């Protein structure tokens, strides 16, 4: 005689929220820290190096992002804050796709993804950063390397936090809620990633969503989409590099 399937009792919403925070907060905090360090401080350091290797006549000129070459101003603090919050987008994205990436290669794959996609977004053949600064090959290399390093650090930090029982039970999880609010101002991408947070919350409330996300068919579909974005970005990056160099 077939036994009836056990009835699943829905989890309390407080339990759901705590579970969701445990799932997304490592990516949020890792993205915030990595964005500030690599994108903000690393970006300014890269511009400082390029200022030293370029003509002195560029001192005082405005870059494509309205920063003054050779000067440390309040705009630098804005850059660090902006890249920190943009870094959260990458942290959320990594949280969403990490189960689709082979575990031993997660940091390397997300680093490559960051370098290619980030490089394609940052390198502007018509901008002063990639026409006036010298040498152009160094400018290109630095602004491909920075998002690549960011991708690796986000992956490593996220995995460390996920694997830390003390973190997943700490109050730091609740900080991620405050850090997510500014994403609403970043447009469709930020809204889309907040919807991803909603999906993670749903996954914590229903085990069926979790199983669906980790099905072999879903994993391979996700890997295919990941590879398609990487391939398309590689083409755009190659075209931009050919125009710059």
N, C-alpha and C positions, 0 to 999 in steps of 0.2 A: 504494500500500500504506500502510495506516494505521500511524503510528508509535506505539508504546506510550508512555503517559504516564510521565514521569520519576518515579522513586520518591523521595518526600520523606524525608530523614533527620531524625529527631527532634532538636531542639536539646538540648544538654546543659543540665541543670537549673541550673547556675551561670549560664549564658548567659540562660536563661529568667528567673531571679530578677533578674538585673541589668536585663534589658529591662523586667520588671514594675515594678521600682523606678523606672526612668526614666519609666515611664508614670504611676505614682500619686504619687511623691514631690512633684512640683510642687503638686498639689492639697492634699496633706497639709500641707506646710509653709506654703503660702499660706493655708489655712484656719486653721492654728494661730496664725499671726501676726495675721491679720485678726480672728479671734475675740477674741484678747487685747486688741488695740487698740480695735476698734469696740465689741465686746460688753462687755468689761471696763472699760477706761478711758472709753470713750464712754458706757457705761451709767451709770457713776458721775458723769460730768460732767452728763449729762441730769438725774439725780436732784438734783445740786447746784443746777442752774438752777431746777428745780421747787421746791426748798426755798426759794430766794430769792423766788420769786413766790407762795408759799403763806403761810398764817398761821404766825406764830411758835409757836403752840400745838402744831404738829406736830413741833417739834424734840424728838428723843429717841424718837419713835414708831417701831415696827417696820414695815417695808414688807412686801409680800406674800412677798418672798423672804428675810425675816428680817434685813434690813439696817437699821441705825439711821439715821434721817433726821438729817442734820446732823453726823454723826460719821464719821471715817475710822478704821476698826478693822481687825483682822486679817481680818474677813469680806470686806473689799475685795480682799485678796490671794486669798482663796478664789474670789471672783467672777471675777477675772482668769484664774485657773487653770481654772475650770470652763468659762468661755466660750471659752477657748483650745482646750480639748479638744472642746467641742461644735462649735467652728468647723471642726475636722477633718472632722466629718460632712458639713458643707456643702461642704468642699473635695473630698471623695470623691464626693459627689453630682454636683458640677460636672464632675469628671473623667469620670464615667460618661455624662453627657448632652451634653457639649460638642459632640460630633460631630453631634448631632441639631439643634443650633441654628445658624442662619445666621451665618457667621463675623463679618460686620460688626456684627451686633446681639447678639453673645453677652453682652457686659458689660451692655448695657441690659436684655435679657430676663432675665438672672439677677438683676439688681438689682430688677426688678419682681417677680420670683418671690420673692426674699428679703423684700421689703417686704410683699407680700400674705400669704404663708404665715407669715412671722415675726410680722407684726402680728396675724394671727388667733390665733397661739399665745400671744403675750405679753399682749395686751389682755384683761383680765378685768373685766367690768362690775361684779362684786361686790367687787372687791379695793380696798384702801385707796389703791393707786397711781392708781386711776381713779375714785375717789369723793371723797377728802379733798384730794388735791393740786390746786392751782389754777394757771392756768386748765386745765380739763379738755381743751380743744381743743389746748393746747400739749403736754400729756401724751400725747395720742393721736398727734399729729404726730411727736413725738420718737421714740416707740416703733414707729412705722411707718418713719420715716426711717432709724433705726439699722440694722435688718436689711437695708434696701434698700442702704445704703452698703456694708454688709458684702458683699452679693452682688456689687456692682460691683468692689470691691477684690479679692475672691477671683478673679473672672474675669480681671481685668487682671494680677494677680500670677502666676496659673497660666500664662497665655499667655506672659508674659515669661520665666518659668522654662523652659517647654517649648521656647521658641525660643532658649534660651541653650545652645550646645554645651558651654561650660565647666561649666555646672551639671549637665547630663545625664551628664557624665563625672566628677563630683566625688564625694567621700565623703559629702556632705550627704544623698545619696539614702538612705544606710543609717540616718540619724537617723529617717527616717519609720517604720522598723520599730518603733523604741522608742515612738514617739508613737502608734502604732496599738493597742498593747496595752491601754491604759485604756478603749478603746471597748467591750471586752467587758462593762464594768460599766454601760454605758448602756442595756442592754436590747435588745429586738428590732431597733430601728433600727440600733444599732451592729453587731449580729451580721449584719444584712442587708447593711450596707455592707462588712463584712469579706468576706462572700460575693461581693460585687461585686469586691473585690480579687482573690479567687480566680478570678473570670471573666477579669479582666485578665491574670492569670498564664497562664491557659489560652489566652488570645488570643495571648500572646507565644510559647507553645509550638506552637500550631496556627494557621497563616495562615487556615484555613477559618473559625475563630471570628471573626477580625478582619473577614473579608469579609462574614460574616453580619451582624455588628454594623453595618456600613456600607452594607448593601443598601438601595436606595430604599424598599422595603417596610418594613424595620425602622426606618429614619429617620422615615418618616411615622407609623408606629405610635408611636414614641417621642415625636414632636411632639404627637400626639393625646393621649397620656397626660399629657405636660407641660401641655398646655392644659387638660385636664380637672381636674388638681390645682389649677391656677391659678384656674379658674372656680369650683370648689367652695370654695376658700379665700376668694375674693372675696366670696362670699355670706355665709360665716361672719363675715368681717371687717366687712362692712356691717352685719350684725345686731348685732355687738358695739359698733360705733361708735354705732349708733342708741340702744342702751341706755345708753351712757356719756353721750352728749350730749343 
